[in-house]
């Protein structure tokens, strides 16, 4: 049994349409580990004063920039764990109110799954029940490579945040039976058992945590049926607005991101064909949603380029070929246009004595 309706587990559109409070909660929690809000927001176009605005919106492209900044600024491996545990229900706005108003953990889970997009989450949540077991699965939306530093940091933050939310809503009786993670055990693997207090299994098919299914029927201490009804009504309105803006862009981004290595990025005719619509219709629908095919394709290529630079030893010429560029020069020119930085700026720092990057302009 799986709770809720499974949605596309890809980053939704890049235009600013998600409420700011979820991002603000994450940024403020991260500042408690040493980074400043202005440093975390660098390159996003978001001013620190906008974090507290109820009217401002945020995009997934901006969230990705915040995640990259958090990785660069992290004072140590414990930082994402500590930050995740410091997110409060109150800081999550209407979504946090819904969690605290649920009558049972099962109702809380149903609320979280149904209305997760209202929060603009870093990960997509699903709850499963089978064979006398229950477990949450987490699917990161900002990065797809489980072996990357960004993926692991976002998972550490999201797991600690989700686990802490369950503890707050349920009470001290909530405990995980085991943590499952897709990636191999990092050097700081001992921190997982320290923060979660249960066995941790790496190299698994999914990310998430297992718990006793009997907890699903446990009544929660702060249940409030009136508040829950009001919150659900408000979330339905927000969800409808997001659905109207987000569905076509999310599908286009998913198709663009699914391109195979060493093949040119699909053009609008290719994507329109996959969606069984006329290219002119696709352009119009994207324009109505406040975005464009060119903009979405650039964002996908930028994200893939940064992932290759940070997580592989491929040269810039090889990355250019994988992304469909005719040569490295064209790739570097596009990369500078996307990020205002050189590709080499995203390479991990090399140890002393290591050979330099062999690409031009080290660009």
Secondary structure by P-SEA (a helix, b strand, c coil): cccccccccccccccccccaaaaaaaaaaaaaaccccccccccccccccccccccbbbcaaaaaaaaaaaaaaccccaaaaaaaaaccccccaaaaaaaaacccaaaaaaaaaaccccccccbbbbbbbcccccbbbbbbccccccccaaaaaaaaaaaaaaaaaaaaaccccccccbbbbccccccaaaaaaaacccccccccccccccccccccccccccccaaaaaaaaaaaaaaaaaaaaacaaaaaaaaaaaacccccccccaaaaaaaacccaaaaaaaaaaacccaaaaaaaaaaaaaaaaaccccccaaaaaaaaccccaaaaaaaaaaaccccccccccccccccccccccccc
